[in-house]
Structures are given as structure tokens and as C-alpha cells.
Amino acid sequence: MHPTVSFILPVQNNIEFLMEQINAVFKFSERYQGFCELIIVSDLPENGVFNLIWLTIKLNKITHPHVRARIIRYASHVEIEELVKTGLKNALGEKIVIAANTPQIGNVADEWDGFTKRDITVVRFLFEENVLKNLA
């Protein structure tokens, strides 16, 4: 049995390659036999970028209905560490991949003391091929 995998994507103003990262998770699920989920945690206001995130998820769900995708939104600005903690609290996966290119995220992952021990990896982008190969 394959372990469940949760991908956490904290989004503030770092929208670099955002749609590509979302697409990469759905593409990964084609090759992976276990459960996958994507959790996007954001403090973005209701704007074009947020609508583009929704549209990208909806289009991918047409061909990949088995992937769980959630968007958790904050009404006001919070620090990136809080976005990651919220993602970790809501993740179901035994393996967790956090996509953030901020050095302090590694500290949040190291200090995380959730209910169970989980394998947490912090990467810059979700479409990095070596990360996805290690999961599969």
C-alpha cells in the first residue's frame, strides 16, 4: 500500500510558477497509486490570481477527480509560517511536501509536532522532478 501524500502550497505574493505547481500535483497523481491531496493556503484578496487558482483546480479535477484539492483562505495578511502551520494541521498525508522558497519554512517543518510523525519535505517548487521521483 502506498502512503498518502499531501502537497501544501502557501500563497502570499509569491505567484511565481503558481499554475505550473498546481498542474504538477495533478500530473504526479497519474503515476502515483496512493491518495494525493493539494492544500493551498492563502491570504490573497479576491482578485484575478485567486480566480486563476480556482480555475486551474477545476480544470484539473475534470480529468483527475480522485485528487483532493482544498483552498484555505485568510481574510487578512498573515505570516508565511502561519500559512504552513494551517496547511500541516489540515493535511491527511503520511508524506507531506511543502512548496515554499523561504528559508524559515524548514524551521516550521522541523518543529511541527502533529498527532503523528510524518515525513515532511520542503522544496522550492512542486514541479521539481527529483522530488516527485522520490515520492513515486
C-alpha positions as CSV (number, residue, x, y, z in Angstrom):
1,M,0.0,0.0,0.0
2,H,1.3,3.4,-1.0
3,P,1.5,6.2,1.7
4,T,-0.8,9.2,1.3
5,V,0.8,12.4,0.0
6,S,-0.2,15.9,0.9
7,F,1.2,18.8,-1.1
8,I,1.0,22.2,0.7
9,L,1.3,25.3,-1.3
10,P,1.3,28.5,0.8
11,V,0.5,31.5,-1.4
12,Q,1.0,35.1,-0.5
13,N,2.5,37.3,-3.1
14,N,4.8,34.5,-4.4
15,I,2.8,33.7,-7.5
16,E,5.8,32.6,-9.5
17,F,5.0,29.4,-11.4
18,L,1.8,29.0,-9.4
19,M,-0.3,27.4,-12.1
20,E,2.6,25.1,-13.1
21,Q,2.9,23.9,-9.5
22,I,-0.8,23.1,-9.3
23,N,-0.7,21.3,-12.6
24,A,2.4,19.3,-11.4
25,V,0.5,17.8,-8.5
26,F,-2.4,16.6,-10.7
27,K,0.1,15.2,-13.2
28,F,2.0,13.4,-10.4
29,S,-1.2,11.7,-9.4
30,E,-1.4,10.0,-12.8
31,R,1.7,7.9,-11.9
32,Y,1.1,7.5,-8.2
33,Q,-1.1,4.7,-6.9
34,G,-1.8,6.2,-3.5
35,F,-4.0,9.1,-2.3
36,C,-2.9,12.6,-3.1
37,E,-4.2,15.9,-2.0
38,L,-3.3,19.5,-2.7
39,I,-3.8,22.2,0.0
40,I,-3.4,25.8,-1.0
41,V,-3.3,28.2,1.9
42,S,-3.5,31.8,1.0
43,D,-4.1,35.3,2.3
44,L,-4.6,36.7,-1.2
45,P,-7.6,39.0,-1.6
46,E,-10.4,38.1,-4.0
47,N,-8.7,39.0,-7.3
48,G,-7.6,37.7,-10.7
49,V,-4.8,35.5,-9.2
50,F,-7.2,33.8,-6.8
51,N,-9.7,33.2,-9.6
52,L,-7.0,31.7,-11.7
53,I,-6.1,29.3,-8.9
54,W,-9.8,28.2,-8.7
55,L,-10.0,27.8,-12.5
56,T,-6.8,25.7,-12.6
57,I,-8.0,23.4,-9.9
58,K,-11.4,23.0,-11.5
59,L,-10.0,22.2,-14.9
60,N,-7.6,19.6,-13.4
61,K,-10.4,18.0,-11.4
62,I,-12.2,17.1,-14.7
63,T,-9.5,14.6,-15.6
64,H,-8.3,13.9,-12.1
65,P,-11.4,13.6,-9.9
66,H,-9.5,11.3,-7.4
67,V,-7.2,14.1,-6.2
68,R,-8.5,16.1,-3.2
69,A,-7.9,19.8,-3.6
70,R,-8.6,22.4,-0.9
71,I,-8.2,26.1,-0.7
72,I,-8.0,27.7,2.7
73,R,-8.1,31.5,2.8
74,Y,-7.3,34.0,5.4
75,A,-9.3,37.3,5.4
76,S,-6.3,39.3,6.3
77,H,-2.5,39.2,5.9
78,V,-0.7,36.5,8.0
79,E,3.0,35.4,8.0
80,I,4.0,32.6,5.7
81,E,4.8,30.4,8.8
82,E,1.1,30.6,9.8
83,L,0.0,29.5,6.3
84,V,2.3,26.5,6.5
85,K,1.1,25.6,10.0
86,T,-2.5,25.7,8.8
87,G,-1.7,23.5,5.9
88,L,0.0,21.0,8.2
89,K,-3.0,20.9,10.5
90,N,-5.3,20.1,7.6
91,A,-3.0,17.6,5.8
92,L,-4.1,14.0,5.7
93,G,-0.9,12.6,4.2
94,E,1.8,10.5,5.8
95,K,4.2,12.2,3.5
96,I,4.0,16.0,3.2
97,V,5.6,18.2,0.6
98,I,5.7,21.9,1.3
99,A,6.4,24.2,-1.7
100,A,8.0,27.5,-0.4
101,N,11.2,29.2,-1.3
102,T,11.5,30.8,2.1
103,P,14.3,29.5,4.5
104,Q,12.2,29.8,7.7
105,I,9.7,27.2,6.4
106,G,12.2,24.5,7.1
107,N,12.1,25.5,10.8
108,V,8.4,25.3,10.9
109,A,8.5,21.8,9.4
110,D,11.2,20.7,11.9
111,E,9.3,22.0,14.9
112,W,6.0,20.5,13.8
113,D,4.7,18.2,16.4
114,G,1.4,17.0,14.9
115,F,-0.5,14.0,16.1
116,T,1.7,11.5,14.2
117,K,5.2,11.5,12.9
118,R,5.2,12.4,9.2
119,D,7.8,12.6,6.6
120,I,7.9,16.4,5.7
121,T,9.9,17.7,2.8
122,V,10.3,21.4,1.9
123,V,11.0,22.2,-1.7
124,R,11.2,25.4,-3.7
125,F,8.7,24.3,-6.4
126,L,6.3,21.3,-6.7
127,F,7.3,20.6,-10.2
128,E,10.9,19.7,-9.3
129,E,11.3,16.3,-10.9
130,N,13.6,14.8,-8.3
131,V,11.1,15.4,-5.5
132,L,8.3,13.7,-7.4
133,K,10.5,10.8,-8.3
134,N,11.4,10.2,-4.7
135,L,7.7,10.1,-3.8
136,A,6.8,7.6,-6.5
